[in-house]
């Protein structure tokens, strides 16, 4: 009978633990009145938005900002469907179809190599030839590293690199590689910026593309190459100034997507005002993005 | 259906009959759940099948969101390659380990080694993924000098190494049971004919247990095909065929996790299609399993002594060395067993060493925000999820077990069917539960991403565990207790609740602990039903992340490996404690049975 009692006690204990945990939950949860703001969209913007949200939450302890990832298209469709307060898109969003875009800042896409790599500048044609045909860049860089299909950085890269006729290369690999289902023999796909960086850090013959901010912020042994875009005469260094003045061709806007029919809630309006303010520019710059405040 | 009939026919409507009907309905619930899952996943996949064409969907190798073309041939090939390789490696290791555990393991080590294997089974798949991604992949990159050529260690080799370790406990435990159940006269007979112990073990006993070993391997295949979170982190994620060890590729499960968050309408449907193909694989495996279970081992069920009852096979010395293949196998089995123990200890210690230094009071209990994600929400969410899913699954599962063991006739075909469906339900991979939960509870029932949706989904997942464990305990209650109760004039219902159930209490407690283990380690199913919020839930209607989900979140963000390891250390601690509790429970149960 003693063992039976032990078993009973164990069962009771399990119940008590569960009850305790749940009541603790109630207390923890109900202690304060919180307002929740939901933003969703581009994965590339997630880190920036989290940094901005962290600043804002520090100043407004009763606000919770949920940053959901999901790609630029999700940012737009969620805004249309009213599933968020506002959306995030790492591309230009024209007004129409119930949404409008407001530019938050700019971001450069850096062609990145190991610091010990002899190459310092590349042309649009060289990048095109390596990624599409496997031709080595300046007889040095033989391996192309790409991002996975869901990546916004990949989308921006696809739109920035042109074929000899001046079309986006995304049309090309629709026609050649991706339609046949094979990944390009000379290119390795990685799912995160971090893995691209770590690969480049270990190899002097590889090139990859990551957000310019990530290169500037990274302590890793990598550098961004100067780039001569399609139809350009000179090489342009990958710097914030050149992104801002538009000469560096591989760039994209970070856009806030707003609904044209729906007003922002007071809490969301407060956060929106903050990220568009002068105060927020320090955070934007610190995250490696190019501030366009007042420009 | 049977219950309805009973309700209508019985004019003398009484508690006994109602109870019997209710238990029958509970037991039939698993059947409903399996059909519900198959139907809903298929329903969601139909737009893709229709728009793309079923054969084109299966046999095309284009997966392109920009052109809205979806074909899953590379993923099917990826899943098949990965599964075959890991079952080949993991399955072989598992069978050898099982043989060692039953026939060679010194008696003193037996209990401890069993514990190790159980712990290996209890490690959450997201921790395996974390370990693989931060240890195996860099190690492979270095060992094969991959970085020079610009590739990384992700791909077939890394994922199959981890998957081999993950399926090992499943295969081992089934194979072990069947090896234990070989009639001991096989052993004695072989020895009498002049075989050495090693010859007997490898040429007589292992072949005699081949059905059970096969069943174990099939279960292992099911586990490998359905594994999601660990695989997703290690395959690389490109749409390519895995024709070399380090090519980045995708499987049926990894593509779902990769694309679900970004998917347009047709793409979501295509992902459901991928899930449906996976489900079909699993159902086929279940049928195969059914076939292998048919043939049982030789000997009479009651009067044949089994290997595990015969005294001390493990302590028996080989009295003759022949230098044969079997002797080599004997040595190999020792090496494999020690190697597996080493692997397990390594993983556990690696996680703890990496994680514990990053733990702080603030990280554990501080307020969670965008500035700093802490584990406080995970404590609350996990507690709430455990509470809700047990509240649903325990009554259902215990009711079902009572029906199966106390009410149903043993040869009732309906009972056989219900058993098959309970087994099927337990074989369904968690990503499928997640997709079903998302379609049914989150969307169709409008529960949104919430702890309620997550809790109900988890309840479905733990139901088979609860039923089996309770049924096992009920079946071990001696019939004389029931007869004594009837003789004293108690009705059936009273007997069940006052006499039988209290006797089976430790079985129920075991079921609870096992279920908690499953809940804390679950991630794939929860991401799609309970969301992955970093805030403390305010009730059952808000989103919430458990420890496992937080580990995944930290990993996806890429820059938070330390936090991921710290969380993993906490989770590992919980898993170890739960494992100890289960053993304690079983020990109590055994002791009482001896009385």
Boltz contact constraints between the chains, C-beta under 6 A:
constraints:
  - contact:
      token1: [A, 3]
      token2: [B, 588]
      max_distance: 6.0
  - contact:
      token1: [A, 3]
      token2: [B, 592]
      max_distance: 6.0
  - contact:
      token1: [A, 7]
      token2: [B, 505]
      max_distance: 6.0
  - contact:
      token1: [A, 7]
      token2: [B, 506]
      max_distance: 6.0
  - contact:
      token1: [A, 10]
      token2: [B, 509]
      max_distance: 6.0
  - contact:
      token1: [A, 11]
      token2: [B, 509]
      max_distance: 6.0
  - contact:
      token1: [A, 14]
      token2: [B, 512]
      max_distance: 6.0
  - contact:
      token1: [A, 18]
      token2: [B, 386]
      max_distance: 6.0
  - contact:
      token1: [A, 18]
      token2: [B, 387]
      max_distance: 6.0
  - contact:
      token1: [A, 21]
      token2: [B, 383]
      max_distance: 6.0
  - contact:
      token1: [A, 22]
      token2: [B, 383]
      max_distance: 6.0
  - contact:
      token1: [A, 22]
      token2: [B, 384]
      max_distance: 6.0
  - contact:
      token1: [A, 22]
      token2: [B, 387]
      max_distance: 6.0
  - contact:
      token1: [A, 25]
      token2: [B, 380]
      max_distance: 6.0
  - contact:
      token1: [A, 25]
      token2: [B, 383]
      max_distance: 6.0
  - contact:
      token1: [A, 25]
      token2: [B, 384]
      max_distance: 6.0
  - contact:
      token1: [A, 28]
      token2: [B, 380]
      max_distance: 6.0
  - contact:
      token1: [A, 28]
      token2: [B, 536]
      max_distance: 6.0
  - contact:
      token1: [A, 29]
      token2: [B, 536]
      max_distance: 6.0
  - contact:
      token1: [A, 29]
      token2: [B, 538]
      max_distance: 6.0
  - contact:
      token1: [A, 50]
      token2: [B, 370]
      max_distance: 6.0
  - contact:
      token1: [A, 53]
      token2: [B, 370]
      max_distance: 6.0
  - contact:
      token1: [A, 54]
      token2: [B, 370]
      max_distance: 6.0
  - contact:
      token1: [A, 54]
      token2: [B, 371]
      max_distance: 6.0
  - contact:
      token1: [A, 57]
      token2: [B, 369]
      max_distance: 6.0
  - contact:
      token1: [A, 57]
      token2: [B, 370]
      max_distance: 6.0
  - contact:
      token1: [A, 64]
      token2: [B, 535]
      max_distance: 6.0
  - contact:
      token1: [A, 65]
      token2: [B, 370]
      max_distance: 6.0
  - contact:
      token1: [A, 70]
      token2: [B, 261]
      max_distance: 6.0
  - contact:
      token1: [A, 70]
      token2: [B, 262]
      max_distance: 6.0
  - contact:
      token1: [A, 71]
      token2: [B, 262]
      max_distance: 6.0
  - contact:
      token1: [A, 143]
      token2: [B, 150]
      max_distance: 6.0
  - contact:
      token1: [A, 148]
      token2: [B, 237]
      max_distance: 6.0
  - contact:
      token1: [A, 150]
      token2: [B, 259]
      max_distance: 6.0
  - contact:
      token1: [A, 150]
      token2: [B, 262]
      max_distance: 6.0
  - contact:
      token1: [A, 174]
      token2: [B, 67]
      max_distance: 6.0
  - contact:
      token1: [A, 178]
      token2: [B, 64]
      max_distance: 6.0
  - contact:
      token1: [A, 179]
      token2: [B, 62]
      max_distance: 6.0
  - contact:
      token1: [A, 181]
      token2: [B, 61]
      max_distance: 6.0
  - contact:
      token1: [A, 181]
      token2: [B, 62]
      max_distance: 6.0
  - contact:
      token1: [A, 181]
      token2: [B, 74]
      max_distance: 6.0
  - contact:
      token1: [A, 182]
      token2: [B, 240]
      max_distance: 6.0
  - contact:
      token1: [A, 183]
      token2: [B, 238]
      max_distance: 6.0
  - contact:
      token1: [A, 183]
      token2: [B, 240]
      max_distance: 6.0
  - contact:
      token1: [A, 188]
      token2: [B, 151]
      max_distance: 6.0
  - contact:
      token1: [A, 189]
      token2: [B, 238]
      max_distance: 6.0
  - contact:
      token1: [A, 189]
      token2: [B, 248]
      max_distance: 6.0
  - contact:
      token1: [A, 191]
      token2: [B, 237]
      max_distance: 6.0
  - contact:
      token1: [A, 192]
      token2: [B, 558]
      max_distance: 6.0
  - contact:
      token1: [A, 194]
      token2: [B, 558]
      max_distance: 6.0
  - contact:
      token1: [A, 199]
      token2: [B, 152]
      max_distance: 6.0
  - contact:
      token1: [A, 202]
      token2: [B, 147]
      max_distance: 6.0
  - contact:
      token1: [A, 203]
      token2: [B, 147]
      max_distance: 6.0
  - contact:
      token1: [A, 203]
      token2: [B, 148]
      max_distance: 6.0
  - contact:
      token1: [A, 203]
      token2: [B, 150]
      max_distance: 6.0
  - contact:
      token1: [A, 206]
      token2: [B, 150]
      max_distance: 6.0
